[in-house]
Amino acid sequence: MTRYISKLRFALAFVLLALSVACTKVPVGYLHTAEANYRINTKVAYRQAQQGEDFAFSSANLEGLSGTQPISYAFHSVKVSEGGDEAAFLKVVKEGLLLVRGGKIQLLQKGASQLPVGKYTISIRVSNEGHEAILSDIFSFIVKEQPEEAEDTASSSNE
C-alpha cells in the first residue's frame, strides 16, 4: 500500500509540474535590432520634379534586422537641421507622402516639393507580436532645390 501511495504522489507531482510549466506565458517570437542599419543611410531628394509627381526617393532595404514575421514598420519621429522644417515634414507624413514599408523608406516627389531645403533625419518603429523597437536616427533625406546640373544650367542661362 505504501508503494502505491508513493507512486500516486509521484504521478500527482509530475502532473502538477507539467501544468505549471504549460500555464506559463511564453513571449511570442523575437525581434533583434542591434545590427539594424541602412548600408547607405542618406538620400538626396529634390524639391523640383525631375521624374513626375509619382516618383519616390527611396532608401535601400533595411539590413541586419531579424525577427518573427510579420514585422511592421512605421515612421516614429524626425530631427531637422540645415534649414529643415519639422512641422512641414510631419505634414508630409500625415498626408501619406512618406512611406515606410518592408524596411524601405520612400519620400514621394509630391512630399519633397513641400519641404524646405534641409536635412531630415528619421527614426522608425519596428514591431512584431510582443516586441517593439525604435531605430533612432536611422536614415536621412537631404532636400535640395534641384539637381546640381540643373542649377548649373539655370545659372548659365541667366548670364
C-alpha positions in Angstrom: 0.0 0.0 0.0 2.8 2.4 0.8 4.3 1.7 -2.6 1.0 2.6 -4.2 0.8 5.9 -2.3 4.4 6.7 -3.2 3.6 6.1 -6.9 0.4 8.1 -6.7 2.3 11.1 -5.1 5.0 10.9 -7.8 2.3 10.9 -10.5 0.5 13.8 -8.9 3.7 15.8 -8.5 4.5 15.2 -12.2 1.0 16.3 -13.3 1.3 19.5 -11.2 4.7 20.3 -12.6 3.5 19.8 -16.1 0.5 22.0 -15.6 2.6 24.8 -14.0 5.0 24.8 -17.0 2.2 24.6 -19.5 0.4 27.6 -17.9 3.5 29.9 -18.0 3.1 32.7 -20.6 6.0 32.4 -23.0 6.6 35.5 -25.2 5.9 35.0 -28.9 8.8 35.2 -31.3 11.7 37.6 -31.2 13.0 40.9 -32.7 16.7 41.6 -33.0 17.5 45.2 -33.9 21.1 45.7 -32.6 22.6 45.4 -36.1 19.8 47.1 -38.0 21.1 49.8 -40.5 20.9 51.1 -44.0 24.1 50.5 -45.9 23.6 53.9 -47.4 21.9 56.0 -44.8 21.4 59.2 -46.7 19.4 60.1 -49.8 19.3 63.4 -51.6 15.7 64.4 -52.7 14.9 67.4 -54.9 12.0 69.8 -54.5 11.7 70.4 -58.2 10.1 67.4 -60.0 12.5 65.6 -62.3 10.6 62.3 -62.8 7.0 63.3 -62.3 4.8 63.6 -59.2 4.6 59.8 -58.6 8.4 59.4 -58.4 9.8 58.4 -55.0 13.2 59.0 -53.4 13.9 55.6 -51.7 16.3 54.1 -49.2 17.7 50.7 -49.8 16.2 47.8 -47.7 16.9 47.8 -44.0 19.7 45.3 -43.2 20.7 43.5 -40.0 17.1 43.2 -38.6 15.7 39.8 -37.8 12.6 38.6 -36.1 9.4 36.6 -36.3 7.3 37.6 -39.3 5.3 39.6 -39.9 7.4 42.7 -38.9 5.7 46.1 -39.1 7.5 49.3 -39.9 6.3 52.8 -39.1 7.5 56.4 -39.0 8.4 57.4 -35.4 10.0 60.9 -35.4 12.2 63.3 -37.3 15.1 65.6 -36.4 15.7 68.6 -38.7 18.9 70.6 -39.4 20.4 72.7 -42.1 17.2 74.7 -42.6 14.7 71.8 -42.4 11.2 72.3 -41.0 9.8 69.7 -38.6 6.2 70.9 -38.9 6.3 70.7 -42.7 7.8 67.2 -42.6 5.1 66.0 -40.1 2.5 67.4 -42.5 4.1 65.3 -45.3 3.9 62.2 -43.1 0.3 62.9 -42.2 -0.6 63.3 -45.9 0.9 59.8 -46.7 3.7 61.2 -48.8 6.4 59.4 -46.7 6.1 55.6 -46.8 7.8 53.1 -44.5 7.1 49.7 -46.0 9.0 46.4 -45.7 12.1 48.2 -44.3 12.2 50.7 -47.1 11.6 54.4 -46.6 10.2 56.4 -49.5 9.7 60.1 -49.8 7.3 60.8 -52.7 8.2 63.7 -55.1 4.9 65.5 -54.1 6.2 65.4 -50.5 9.7 66.5 -51.3 8.3 69.5 -53.2 6.5 70.7 -50.0 9.6 70.6 -47.8 12.1 73.5 -47.3 15.7 72.7 -48.2 17.4 71.0 -45.3 18.3 67.7 -43.7 15.6 65.4 -42.2 16.8 62.5 -40.0 14.2 59.9 -39.4 13.6 57.4 -36.7 11.4 54.4 -37.4 9.5 51.9 -35.2 9.7 48.2 -36.0 7.5 45.7 -34.3 6.0 42.3 -34.3 3.8 40.4 -32.0 5.1 41.0 -28.5 8.1 43.1 -29.4 8.8 46.7 -30.5 12.0 48.8 -31.0 12.7 52.4 -32.1 15.6 52.7 -34.6 16.7 56.2 -33.8 18.2 58.5 -36.5 18.5 55.5 -38.9 18.1 57.4 -42.2 18.3 60.9 -43.6 16.8 62.8 -46.5 18.7 65.8 -47.7 16.3 68.0 -49.5 17.8 70.3 -52.2 16.1 72.6 -54.6 17.1 70.8 -57.8 20.0 68.6 -59.1 23.3 70.4 -59.4 23.4 70.0 -63.2 20.0 71.7 -63.4 21.3 74.5 -61.1 24.4 75.0 -63.4 22.1 75.2 -66.5 19.8 77.7 -64.8 22.9 79.8 -63.7 24.4 79.9 -67.2 21.2 80.8 -68.9 20.8 83.8 -66.6 24.2 85.2 -67.6 
